[in-house]
């Protein structure tokens, strides 16, 4: 174990009541890593509470332990009930909650564990390593070092986080080491294919309408190097598209597949003057979109990143196009 891992182990051993959370609009790495950590901590006798955070957990995430998640956000709990907050897969403090200003009492030990290159470290202890494909893969290494027995349920949660954050092991972050870890987890949870099938085949009519709205709004910029699609808040309301039907990552991937496109993105006006952005890059060497997300106050990976900005949709489109031109000289 390195010095940071030793500190994490000691703080876990001291803790009486540990808080975990899922970040806003949680992806499988957020949910999977949090559930895996909860199960691991309970295995060693710790009292743990995992809150859902700002957003609902997608119904398609039928991961082990998902029914134990407390249906509250950060501002609906009493933070003084906890002596340790382990913050997973959250590149910045506003990924804990966007419903207010997140402030920790001085007495609370905070440990940030993440793999996003944009994470500057905002905990008392920070275990941030962009060499990992996902927070789930980072936890796999940590669990082995602190003598957690990775059983079926922990393994399946970690596998789902790794599988999705690497785009099914297609992104650049998923090297031989990641595939080796995934194979070891798959041996422990050989039913992983069933969980993937449920997650990827759980569309609603509204989610397909949402996809059609985005694809029909497609616009190309810079001689076809940039593809953007967007939906206004009014159109979301008019078509009754609720939050759990607004999956954007796979649509950004679909836009990225267009011949000649280097950067693809979706812009969703989730509330008046609040736009959620999701980006994908075809060529991370020349178009590292973690830089784009950081410039917009967000974060993520070189190949997949996002942000939320509080301006109107037309202003957001103009701002994104302008920053992309400046950052990548296209």
C-alpha positions in Angstrom: 0.0 0.0 0.0 1.1 3.5 -0.7 0.8 6.4 1.9 -2.6 7.5 0.7 -4.1 4.0 0.8 -2.7 3.5 4.3 -4.4 6.7 5.4 -7.7 5.6 3.9 -7.5 2.2 5.6 -6.9 3.9 9.0 -9.7 6.4 8.6 -12.1 3.6 7.6 -11.1 1.6 10.7 -11.7 4.6 12.9 -15.1 5.6 11.5 -18.4 4.9 13.2 -20.9 6.0 10.6 -19.8 6.4 6.9 -21.7 8.4 4.2 -21.6 7.5 0.5 -23.5 9.2 -2.4 -24.2 9.0 -6.1 -23.5 12.1 -8.2 -26.2 14.0 -10.1 -27.5 12.1 -13.2 -25.6 9.0 -12.0 -23.9 6.7 -14.5 -23.1 3.0 -13.7 -19.6 3.9 -12.4 -21.2 6.3 -9.8 -23.8 3.8 -8.7 -21.6 0.7 -9.1 -18.6 2.1 -7.2 -20.8 3.4 -4.4 -22.7 0.1 -4.0 -19.4 -1.8 -4.1 -18.0 0.4 -1.4 -21.1 0.1 0.7 -21.0 -3.7 0.5 -17.2 -3.8 1.2 -17.6 -1.5 4.3 -20.5 -3.6 5.6 -18.4 -6.7 5.2 -15.9 -5.4 7.8 -18.7 -4.3 10.2 -19.1 -0.7 9.4 -22.4 1.3 9.6 -22.9 2.8 6.1 -25.5 5.1 4.5 -25.6 5.5 0.7 -27.8 8.4 -0.5 -29.0 8.7 -4.1 -28.0 12.3 -4.4 -29.8 14.9 -6.6 -31.2 12.4 -9.1 -33.2 9.3 -9.3 -31.3 6.1 -9.9 -32.2 4.8 -13.4 -34.6 1.8 -13.2 -32.3 0.0 -15.7 -29.5 -0.2 -13.1 -30.5 -3.5 -11.4 -27.2 -3.8 -9.5 -26.8 -5.7 -6.3 -27.9 -3.6 -3.3 -29.5 -0.9 -5.4 -32.7 -1.3 -3.3 -30.7 -0.2 -0.1 -30.0 3.3 -1.5 -31.5 6.0 0.7 -33.8 8.2 -1.3 -32.3 11.5 -0.1 -29.9 14.1 -1.4 -27.1 15.8 0.5 -29.3 18.6 1.9 -32.0 16.1 3.1 -29.7 14.5 5.7 -28.0 15.7 8.8 -24.3 15.6 7.9 -23.4 15.7 11.7 -24.6 12.1 11.9 -21.5 11.0 10.1 -17.8 11.1 10.9 -16.5 10.0 7.5 -17.8 10.9 4.0 -16.2 8.8 1.2 -16.8 10.8 -2.0 -16.6 8.6 -5.2 -16.5 9.4 -8.9 -17.1 13.1 -8.3 -14.7 15.4 -10.2 -15.7 18.5 -8.2 -17.6 19.4 -5.1 -20.7 20.4 -7.0 -20.9 16.7 -8.1 -22.0 16.0 -4.6 -25.1 18.2 -5.1 -26.1 21.1 -7.3 -29.1 22.0 -5.0 -27.0 24.3 -2.8 -23.6 25.2 -1.6 -21.9 22.0 -0.2 -20.0 22.8 3.0 -18.4 20.2 5.3 -18.2 20.6 9.1 -14.6 20.7 10.3 -15.1 17.5 12.3 -16.0 15.5 9.2 -13.3 13.4 7.6 -13.7 13.5 3.8 -12.0 11.1 1.4 -12.2 11.8 -2.4 -11.6 8.7 -4.6 -11.8 9.4 -8.3 -10.2 8.8 -11.7 -11.2 12.1 -13.5 -8.1 14.1 -14.7 -10.1 17.3 -14.0 -10.3 16.5 -10.2 -8.1 18.9 -8.3 -8.7 17.2 -4.9 -11.2 18.8 -2.4 -11.2 16.3 0.4 -8.9 16.0 3.4 -7.5 12.9 1.8 -7.5 12.6 -2.0 -7.0 9.4 -3.9 -7.3 10.6 -7.5 -5.6 8.7 -10.3 -6.4 9.3 -14.0 -4.5 6.1 -15.0 -7.6 4.1 -14.0 -10.4 3.5 -16.5 -13.0 4.2 -13.8 -13.5 4.7 -10.1 -14.7 1.1 -10.0 -11.3 -0.1 -11.2 -9.5 2.1 -8.7 -11.7 0.5 -5.9 -10.8 -3.0 -7.1 -7.1 -2.3 -6.4 -7.9 -0.6 -3.1 -10.1 -3.5 -1.9 -7.4 -6.1 -2.6 -4.8 -4.0 -0.6 -7.1 -3.5 2.4 -8.1 -7.2 2.5 -11.8 -6.8 1.3 -13.1 -10.1 0.0 -14.5 -9.3 -3.5 -17.6 -11.5 -3.6 -20.2 -11.8 -6.4 -22.2 -8.7 -5.5 -19.1 -6.4 -5.1 -17.6 -7.9 -8.3 -20.8 -7.3 -10.4 -21.0 -3.7 -9.3 -17.4 -3.0 -10.1 -17.7 -4.7 -13.4 -20.7 -2.6 -14.5 -18.8 0.6 -13.6 -15.8 -0.5 -15.6 -17.8 -1.7 -18.6 -19.8 1.5 -19.0 -17.0 4.0 -18.3 -14.9 2.4 -20.9 -17.7 2.3 -23.5 -17.7 -1.5 -23.4 -13.9 -1.5 -23.3 -13.6 0.6 -26.4 -12.2 3.9 -25.0 -8.5 4.6 -24.8 -8.4 4.2 -21.0 -9.2 0.5 -21.2 -5.8 -1.2 -21.7 -4.6 -4.7 -20.9 -4.7 -4.1 -17.2 -8.3 -3.0 -17.3 -9.3 -6.1 -19.3 -7.4 -8.3 -16.9 -9.3 -6.8 -13.9 -12.6 -7.2 -15.9 -11.9 -10.8 -16.6 -11.2 -11.5 -12.9 -14.5 -9.8 -11.9 -16.4 -11.7 -14.6 -15.2 -15.0 -13.1 -16.7 -13.9 -9.8 -19.9 -12.6 -11.3 -20.5 -14.8 -14.4 -24.1 -13.4 -14.7 -22.8 -10.0 -15.8 -24.3 -10.4 -19.3 -27.8 -10.5 -17.8 -27.2 -7.2 -16.0 -25.8 -5.6 -19.2 -28.8 -6.8 -21.2 -31.3 -5.3 -18.7 -29.4 -2.0 -18.6 -29.2 -1.7 -22.4 -32.7 -3.0 -23.3 -34.8 -0.9 -21.0 -36.1 1.9 -23.3 -39.4 3.7 -22.8 -41.4 5.4 -25.4 -40.4 8.7 -24.0 -36.7 7.9 -24.2 -37.0 7.0 -27.9 -38.9 10.3 -28.5 -36.1 12.1 -26.8 -33.6 10.4 -29.0 -35.5 11.3 -32.1 -35.8 15.0 -30.9 -32.0 15.2 -30.5 -31.1 13.5 -33.7 -33.5 15.7 -35.7 -31.8 18.8 -34.3 -28.3 17.8 -35.5 -26.1 20.6 -36.7 -22.6 20.4 -38.1 -19.8 23.0 -37.6 -16.2 23.5 -38.8 -16.5 21.5 -42.0 -18.2 18.6 -40.3 -15.6 18.2 -37.5 -18.1 19.2 -34.8 -21.6 17.7 -34.4 -24.1 19.1 -31.9 -27.6 18.2 -31.1 -29.9 20.0 -28.6 -33.3 20.1 -27.0 -35.0 23.0 -25.3 -36.8 22.9 -22.0 -40.1 23.8 -23.7 -39.8 20.8 -25.9 -39.0 18.5 -22.9 -42.1 19.7 -21.2 -44.3 19.5 -24.4 -43.3 15.9 -24.9 -43.4 14.9 -21.3 -39.7 13.9 -21.2 -38.7 13.4 -17.6 -35.2 13.1 -16.2 -35.1 9.3 -16.2 -35.7 9.3 -20.0 -32.9 11.7 -20.9 -29.9 9.5 -21.6 -27.4 11.5 -23.6 -24.1 9.6 -23.5 -25.1 7.0 -26.1 -26.5 9.7 -28.4 -23.3 11.7 -28.2 -21.5 8.4 -29.2 -23.9 8.0 -32.1 -23.1 11.5 -33.3 -19.4 10.8 -32.9 -19.8 7.9 -35.4 -20.5 10.3 -38.3 -17.7 10.2 -40.8 -15.5 13.2 -40.4 -16.7 14.2 -36.9 -14.0 14.7 -34.3 -16.1 16.1 -31.4 -19.8 15.4 -30.8 -22.0 16.8 -28.1 -25.6 17.1 -26.8 -27.0 20.2 -25.1 -30.1 19.6 -23.0 -31.9 22.6 -21.4 -33.0 20.7 -18.3 -34.4 23.9 -16.7 -34.9 27.4 -18.1 -31.3 28.9 -18.3 -29.7 25.6 -17.2 -28.1 23.4 -19.9 -26.5 20.0 -19.4 -23.7 19.2 -21.8 -22.3 15.8 -22.9 -19.3 15.5 -25.2 -17.5 12.7 -27.0 -14.2 12.7 -28.9 -13.1 10.5 -31.7 -9.4 11.4 -31.4 -8.3 12.1 -27.8 -4.7 13.0 -28.8 -5.8 16.0 -30.8 -9.2 16.6 -29.2 -9.0 15.9 -25.5 -12.5 17.0 -24.4 -11.7 17.0 -20.7 -10.2 20.4 -21.6 -13.5 21.5 -23.1 -15.5 20.3 -20.1 -13.1 22.0 -17.7 -13.4 25.3 -19.6 -17.1 25.0 -19.1 -16.9 24.3 -15.4 -17.3 20.5 -15.7 -15.0 17.5 -16.0 -14.5 14.0 -17.3 -12.3 11.9 -19.5 -10.3 12.7 -22.6 -12.9 10.7 -24.7 -16.1 11.5 -22.7 -16.8 14.5 -20.6 -19.6 16.9 -19.6 -20.7 20.0 -17.7 -23.7 22.0 -16.7 -23.9 25.7 -17.4 -26.5 28.2 -16.3 -27.4 30.2 -19.4 -30.0 29.9 -22.1 -29.8 27.2 -24.7 -28.9 29.6 -27.6 -26.2 31.2 -25.5 -24.9 27.7 -24.5 -24.7 26.7 -28.2 -22.8 29.8 -29.1 -20.4 29.5 -26.1 -19.6 25.8 -26.8 -18.9 26.5 -30.5 -16.7 29.5 -29.5 -14.7 27.6 -26.9 -14.1 24.6 -29.2 -12.8 26.9 -31.9 -10.4 28.5 -29.4 -9.2 25.3 -27.7 -8.7 23.2 -30.8 -8.0 25.8 -33.5 -10.6 24.4 -35.9 
